[in-house]
Amino acid sequence: MKKYEVMYIVRPTLSEEELAAVVKKFNDVLATKDSKVVNVTEMGQRELAYEINKYRSGYYYIVDTEAKNDKAIKEFDRLALISGDIIRHLITKKED
């Protein structure tokens, strides 16, 4: 199993219900296609180092996941790039 760490920042203008729906949607993507979510860390709303898409803060999430292949990771990357709710994301492969 390959281990990945996915960090993403959700735009700060969402309501609590919308934020919960976005987080559930993207965490569910990581929990499909022969992969599983090991740990989700909610870091809360934080100030950004620089302005991204006219936002100065965002909700940070870190998800540790294990996958047999990279299909779920690629699908997360694809959806995060086209989503207006994720303002930045980073996927890191962990060494065993």
CNS distance restraints for C-alpha pairs under 8 A (distance, minus, plus):
assign (resid   1 and name CA) (resid  66 and name CA) 5.99 0.50 0.50
assign (resid   1 and name CA) (resid  67 and name CA) 5.39 0.50 0.50
assign (resid   1 and name CA) (resid  68 and name CA) 4.83 0.50 0.50
assign (resid   1 and name CA) (resid  69 and name CA) 7.75 0.50 0.50
assign (resid   2 and name CA) (resid  66 and name CA) 5.53 0.50 0.50
assign (resid   2 and name CA) (resid  67 and name CA) 5.27 0.50 0.50
assign (resid   2 and name CA) (resid  68 and name CA) 6.12 0.50 0.50
assign (resid   2 and name CA) (resid  69 and name CA) 7.27 0.50 0.50
assign (resid   2 and name CA) (resid  93 and name CA) 7.57 0.50 0.50
assign (resid   2 and name CA) (resid  94 and name CA) 7.63 0.50 0.50
assign (resid   2 and name CA) (resid  96 and name CA) 7.91 0.50 0.50
assign (resid   3 and name CA) (resid  64 and name CA) 7.36 0.50 0.50
assign (resid   3 and name CA) (resid  65 and name CA) 5.84 0.50 0.50
assign (resid   3 and name CA) (resid  66 and name CA) 4.49 0.50 0.50
assign (resid   3 and name CA) (resid  67 and name CA) 6.47 0.50 0.50
assign (resid   3 and name CA) (resid  93 and name CA) 6.05 0.50 0.50
assign (resid   3 and name CA) (resid  94 and name CA) 5.34 0.50 0.50
assign (resid   3 and name CA) (resid  95 and name CA) 7.38 0.50 0.50
assign (resid   3 and name CA) (resid  96 and name CA) 7.51 0.50 0.50
assign (resid   4 and name CA) (resid  64 and name CA) 5.92 0.50 0.50
assign (resid   4 and name CA) (resid  65 and name CA) 5.31 0.50 0.50
assign (resid   4 and name CA) (resid  66 and name CA) 6.21 0.50 0.50
assign (resid   4 and name CA) (resid  67 and name CA) 7.85 0.50 0.50
assign (resid   4 and name CA) (resid  91 and name CA) 6.92 0.50 0.50
assign (resid   4 and name CA) (resid  92 and name CA) 5.60 0.50 0.50
assign (resid   4 and name CA) (resid  93 and name CA) 4.43 0.50 0.50
assign (resid   4 and name CA) (resid  94 and name CA) 5.38 0.50 0.50
assign (resid   5 and name CA) (resid  62 and name CA) 6.89 0.50 0.50
assign (resid   5 and name CA) (resid  63 and name CA) 5.74 0.50 0.50
assign (resid   5 and name CA) (resid  64 and name CA) 4.64 0.50 0.50
assign (resid   5 and name CA) (resid  65 and name CA) 6.35 0.50 0.50
assign (resid   5 and name CA) (resid  91 and name CA) 5.90 0.50 0.50
assign (resid   5 and name CA) (resid  92 and name CA) 5.13 0.50 0.50
assign (resid   5 and name CA) (resid  93 and name CA) 6.36 0.50 0.50
assign (resid   5 and name CA) (resid  94 and name CA) 6.84 0.50 0.50
assign (resid   6 and name CA) (resid  62 and name CA) 5.68 0.50 0.50
assign (resid   6 and name CA) (resid  63 and name CA) 5.07 0.50 0.50
assign (resid   6 and name CA) (resid  64 and name CA) 6.42 0.50 0.50
assign (resid   6 and name CA) (resid  65 and name CA) 7.76 0.50 0.50
assign (resid   6 and name CA) (resid  89 and name CA) 7.27 0.50 0.50
assign (resid   6 and name CA) (resid  90 and name CA) 5.82 0.50 0.50
assign (resid   6 and name CA) (resid  91 and name CA) 4.53 0.50 0.50
assign (resid   6 and name CA) (resid  92 and name CA) 6.31 0.50 0.50
assign (resid   7 and name CA) (resid  60 and name CA) 7.25 0.50 0.50
assign (resid   7 and name CA) (resid  61 and name CA) 5.66 0.50 0.50
assign (resid   7 and name CA) (resid  62 and name CA) 4.41 0.50 0.50
assign (resid   7 and name CA) (resid  63 and name CA) 6.34 0.50 0.50
assign (resid   7 and name CA) (resid  89 and name CA) 5.55 0.50 0.50
assign (resid   7 and name CA) (resid  90 and name CA) 5.19 0.50 0.50
assign (resid   7 and name CA) (resid  91 and name CA) 6.45 0.50 0.50
assign (resid   8 and name CA) (resid  60 and name CA) 5.98 0.50 0.50
assign (resid   8 and name CA) (resid  61 and name CA) 5.49 0.50 0.50
assign (resid   8 and name CA) (resid  62 and name CA) 6.65 0.50 0.50
assign (resid   8 and name CA) (resid  86 and name CA) 6.79 0.50 0.50
assign (resid   8 and name CA) (resid  87 and name CA) 7.75 0.50 0.50
assign (resid   8 and name CA) (resid  88 and name CA) 5.77 0.50 0.50
assign (resid   8 and name CA) (resid  89 and name CA) 4.07 0.50 0.50
assign (resid   8 and name CA) (resid  90 and name CA) 6.33 0.50 0.50
assign (resid   9 and name CA) (resid  58 and name CA) 5.69 0.50 0.50
assign (resid   9 and name CA) (resid  59 and name CA) 5.34 0.50 0.50
assign (resid   9 and name CA) (resid  60 and name CA) 4.64 0.50 0.50
assign (resid   9 and name CA) (resid  61 and name CA) 6.42 0.50 0.50
assign (resid   9 and name CA) (resid  86 and name CA) 5.72 0.50 0.50
assign (resid   9 and name CA) (resid  87 and name CA) 5.77 0.50 0.50
assign (resid   9 and name CA) (resid  88 and name CA) 5.35 0.50 0.50
assign (resid   9 and name CA) (resid  89 and name CA) 6.24 0.50 0.50
assign (resid  10 and name CA) (resid  19 and name CA) 7.66 0.50 0.50
assign (resid  10 and name CA) (resid  58 and name CA) 5.52 0.50 0.50
assign (resid  10 and name CA) (resid  59 and name CA) 5.01 0.50 0.50
assign (resid  10 and name CA) (resid  60 and name CA) 6.59 0.50 0.50
assign (resid  10 and name CA) (resid  85 and name CA) 5.64 0.50 0.50
assign (resid  10 and name CA) (resid  86 and name CA) 4.57 0.50 0.50
assign (resid  10 and name CA) (resid  87 and name CA) 5.88 0.50 0.50
assign (resid  10 and name CA) (resid  88 and name CA) 7.55 0.50 0.50
assign (resid  11 and name CA) (resid  55 and name CA) 7.24 0.50 0.50
assign (resid  11 and name CA) (resid  57 and name CA) 7.49 0.50 0.50
assign (resid  11 and name CA) (resid  58 and name CA) 5.08 0.50 0.50
assign (resid  11 and name CA) (resid  59 and name CA) 6.59 0.50 0.50
assign (resid  11 and name CA) (resid  85 and name CA) 5.56 0.50 0.50
assign (resid  11 and name CA) (resid  86 and name CA) 6.14 0.50 0.50
assign (resid  11 and name CA) (resid  87 and name CA) 5.97 0.50 0.50
assign (resid  12 and name CA) (resid  45 and name CA) 7.46 0.50 0.50
assign (resid  12 and name CA) (resid  55 and name CA) 7.52 0.50 0.50
assign (resid  12 and name CA) (resid  57 and name CA) 6.30 0.50 0.50
assign (resid  12 and name CA) (resid  58 and name CA) 4.77 0.50 0.50
assign (resid  12 and name CA) (resid  59 and name CA) 6.26 0.50 0.50
assign (resid  14 and name CA) (resid  18 and name CA) 5.69 0.50 0.50
assign (resid  14 and name CA) (resid  19 and name CA) 5.70 0.50 0.50
assign (resid  15 and name CA) (resid  19 and name CA) 6.01 0.50 0.50
assign (resid  16 and name CA) (resid  20 and name CA) 6.13 0.50 0.50
assign (resid  17 and name CA) (resid  21 and name CA) 6.23 0.50 0.50
assign (resid  18 and name CA) (resid  22 and name CA) 6.23 0.50 0.50
assign (resid  19 and name CA) (resid  23 and name CA) 6.20 0.50 0.50
assign (resid  20 and name CA) (resid  24 and name CA) 6.07 0.50 0.50
assign (resid  21 and name CA) (resid  25 and name CA) 6.03 0.50 0.50
assign (resid  22 and name CA) (resid  26 and name CA) 6.26 0.50 0.50
assign (resid  22 and name CA) (resid  85 and name CA) 7.40 0.50 0.50
assign (resid  23 and name CA) (resid  27 and name CA) 5.98 0.50 0.50
assign (resid  24 and name CA) (resid  28 and name CA) 5.90 0.50 0.50
assign (resid  25 and name CA) (resid  29 and name CA) 6.44 0.50 0.50
assign (resid  26 and name CA) (resid  30 and name CA) 6.59 0.50 0.50
assign (resid  26 and name CA) (resid  76 and name CA) 6.80 0.50 0.50
assign (resid  27 and name CA) (resid  31 and name CA) 6.37 0.50 0.50
assign (resid  27 and name CA) (resid  37 and name CA) 7.44 0.50 0.50
assign (resid  27 and name CA) (resid  63 and name CA) 7.77 0.50 0.50
assign (resid  28 and name CA) (resid  32 and name CA) 6.61 0.50 0.50
assign (resid  29 and name CA) (resid  72 and name CA) 6.38 0.50 0.50
assign (resid  29 and name CA) (resid  75 and name CA) 7.19 0.50 0.50
assign (resid  29 and name CA) (resid  76 and name CA) 6.12 0.50 0.50
assign (resid  30 and name CA) (resid  35 and name CA) 6.66 0.50 0.50
assign (resid  30 and name CA) (resid  36 and name CA) 6.65 0.50 0.50
assign (resid  30 and name CA) (resid  37 and name CA) 6.48 0.50 0.50
assign (resid  30 and name CA) (resid  65 and name CA) 7.21 0.50 0.50
assign (resid  30 and name CA) (resid  72 and name CA) 5.41 0.50 0.50
assign (resid  30 and name CA) (resid  73 and name CA) 6.52 0.50 0.50
assign (resid  30 and name CA) (resid  76 and name CA) 6.57 0.50 0.50
assign (resid  31 and name CA) (resid  35 and name CA) 5.42 0.50 0.50
assign (resid  31 and name CA) (resid  36 and name CA) 4.46 0.50 0.50
assign (resid  31 and name CA) (resid  37 and name CA) 5.48 0.50 0.50
assign (resid  31 and name CA) (resid  65 and name CA) 7.94 0.50 0.50
assign (resid  31 and name CA) (resid  72 and name CA) 7.45 0.50 0.50
assign (resid  32 and name CA) (resid  36 and name CA) 6.82 0.50 0.50
assign (resid  32 and name CA) (resid  72 and name CA) 6.18 0.50 0.50
assign (resid  33 and name CA) (resid  71 and name CA) 6.38 0.50 0.50
assign (resid  33 and name CA) (resid  72 and name CA) 5.58 0.50 0.50
assign (resid  34 and name CA) (resid  67 and name CA) 5.92 0.50 0.50
assign (resid  34 and name CA) (resid  68 and name CA) 5.80 0.50 0.50
assign (resid  34 and name CA) (resid  69 and name CA) 7.04 0.50 0.50
assign (resid  34 and name CA) (resid  72 and name CA) 7.63 0.50 0.50
assign (resid  35 and name CA) (resid  65 and name CA) 7.00 0.50 0.50
assign (resid  35 and name CA) (resid  66 and name CA) 5.51 0.50 0.50
assign (resid  35 and name CA) (resid  67 and name CA) 3.95 0.50 0.50
assign (resid  35 and name CA) (resid  68 and name CA) 6.25 0.50 0.50
assign (resid  35 and name CA) (resid  69 and name CA) 7.63 0.50 0.50
assign (resid  35 and name CA) (resid  72 and name CA) 6.77 0.50 0.50
assign (resid  36 and name CA) (resid  65 and name CA) 5.65 0.50 0.50
assign (resid  36 and name CA) (resid  66 and name CA) 5.51 0.50 0.50
assign (resid  36 and name CA) (resid  67 and name CA) 6.45 0.50 0.50
assign (resid  37 and name CA) (resid  63 and name CA) 6.98 0.50 0.50
assign (resid  37 and name CA) (resid  64 and name CA) 6.10 0.50 0.50
assign (resid  37 and name CA) (resid  65 and name CA) 4.38 0.50 0.50
assign (resid  37 and name CA) (resid  66 and name CA) 6.57 0.50 0.50
assign (resid  38 and name CA) (resid  63 and name CA) 7.52 0.50 0.50
assign (resid  38 and name CA) (resid  64 and name CA) 5.40 0.50 0.50
assign (resid  38 and name CA) (resid  65 and name CA) 5.16 0.50 0.50
assign (resid  38 and name CA) (resid  66 and name CA) 6.94 0.50 0.50
assign (resid  39 and name CA) (resid  63 and name CA) 5.76 0.50 0.50
assign (resid  39 and name CA) (resid  64 and name CA) 5.09 0.50 0.50
assign (resid  39 and name CA) (resid  65 and name CA) 7.06 0.50 0.50
assign (resid  40 and name CA) (resid  61 and name CA) 7.10 0.50 0.50
assign (resid  40 and name CA) (resid  62 and name CA) 5.83 0.50 0.50
assign (resid  40 and name CA) (resid  63 and name CA) 4.52 0.50 0.50
assign (resid  40 and name CA) (resid  64 and name CA) 6.45 0.50 0.50
assign (resid  41 and name CA) (resid  61 and name CA) 5.73 0.50 0.50
assign (resid  41 and name CA) (resid  62 and name CA) 5.05 0.50 0.50
assign (resid  41 and name CA) (resid  63 and name CA) 6.31 0.50 0.50
assign (resid  42 and name CA) (resid  60 and name CA) 6.32 0.50 0.50
assign (resid  42 and name CA) (resid  61 and name CA) 4.76 0.50 0.50
assign (resid  42 and name CA) (resid  62 and name CA) 6.60 0.50 0.50
assign (resid  43 and name CA) (resid  59 and name CA) 7.14 0.50 0.50
assign (resid  43 and name CA) (resid  60 and name CA) 5.24 0.50 0.50
assign (resid  43 and name CA) (resid  61 and name CA) 5.86 0.50 0.50
assign (resid  43 and name CA) (resid  62 and name CA) 7.68 0.50 0.50
assign (resid  44 and name CA) (resid  59 and name CA) 5.22 0.50 0.50
assign (resid  44 and name CA) (resid  60 and name CA) 5.71 0.50 0.50
assign (resid  44 and name CA) (resid  61 and name CA) 7.58 0.50 0.50
assign (resid  45 and name CA) (resid  57 and name CA) 6.66 0.50 0.50
assign (resid  45 and name CA) (resid  58 and name CA) 5.29 0.50 0.50
assign (resid  45 and name CA) (resid  59 and name CA) 4.23 0.50 0.50
assign (resid  45 and name CA) (resid  60 and name CA) 6.33 0.50 0.50
assign (resid  46 and name CA) (resid  57 and name CA) 5.45 0.50 0.50
assign (resid  46 and name CA) (resid  58 and name CA) 5.73 0.50 0.50
assign (resid  46 and name CA) (resid  59 and name CA) 6.40 0.50 0.50
assign (resid  46 and name CA) (resid  60 and name CA) 7.12 0.50 0.50
assign (resid  47 and name CA) (resid  56 and name CA) 5.96 0.50 0.50
assign (resid  47 and name CA) (resid  57 and name CA) 4.18 0.50 0.50
assign (resid  47 and name CA) (resid  58 and name CA) 6.66 0.50 0.50
assign (resid  48 and name CA) (resid  52 and name CA) 7.87 0.50 0.50
assign (resid  48 and name CA) (resid  56 and name CA) 5.46 0.50 0.50
assign (resid  48 and name CA) (resid  57 and name CA) 5.00 0.50 0.50
assign (resid  48 and name CA) (resid  58 and name CA) 7.00 0.50 0.50
assign (resid  49 and name CA) (resid  56 and name CA) 7.98 0.50 0.50
assign (resid  50 and name CA) (resid  56 and name CA) 6.80 0.50 0.50
assign (resid  51 and name CA) (resid  55 and name CA) 5.49 0.50 0.50
assign (resid  51 and name CA) (resid  56 and name CA) 4.98 0.50 0.50
assign (resid  51 and name CA) (resid  57 and name CA) 7.94 0.50 0.50
assign (resid  52 and name CA) (resid  56 and name CA) 6.79 0.50 0.50
assign (resid  52 and name CA) (resid  87 and name CA) 7.03 0.50 0.50
assign (resid  53 and name CA) (resid  87 and name CA) 7.32 0.50 0.50
assign (resid  67 and name CA) (resid  72 and name CA) 7.71 0.50 0.50
assign (resid  70 and name CA) (resid  74 and name CA) 6.10 0.50 0.50
assign (resid  71 and name CA) (resid  75 and name CA) 6.16 0.50 0.50
assign (resid  72 and name CA) (resid  76 and name CA) 6.12 0.50 0.50
assign (resid  73 and name CA) (resid  77 and name CA) 6.18 0.50 0.50
assign (resid  73 and name CA) (resid  91 and name CA) 7.96 0.50 0.50
assign (resid  74 and name CA) (resid  78 and name CA) 6.13 0.50 0.50
assign (resid  75 and name CA) (resid  79 and name CA) 6.16 0.50 0.50
assign (resid  76 and name CA) (resid  80 and name CA) 5.93 0.50 0.50
assign (resid  77 and name CA) (resid  81 and name CA) 6.18 0.50 0.50
assign (resid  78 and name CA) (resid  82 and name CA) 6.66 0.50 0.50
assign (resid  79 and name CA) (resid  83 and name CA) 5.96 0.50 0.50
assign (resid  80 and name CA) (resid  86 and name CA) 5.91 0.50 0.50
assign (resid  80 and name CA) (resid  89 and name CA) 7.25 0.50 0.50
assign (resid  81 and name CA) (resid  86 and name CA) 7.67 0.50 0.50
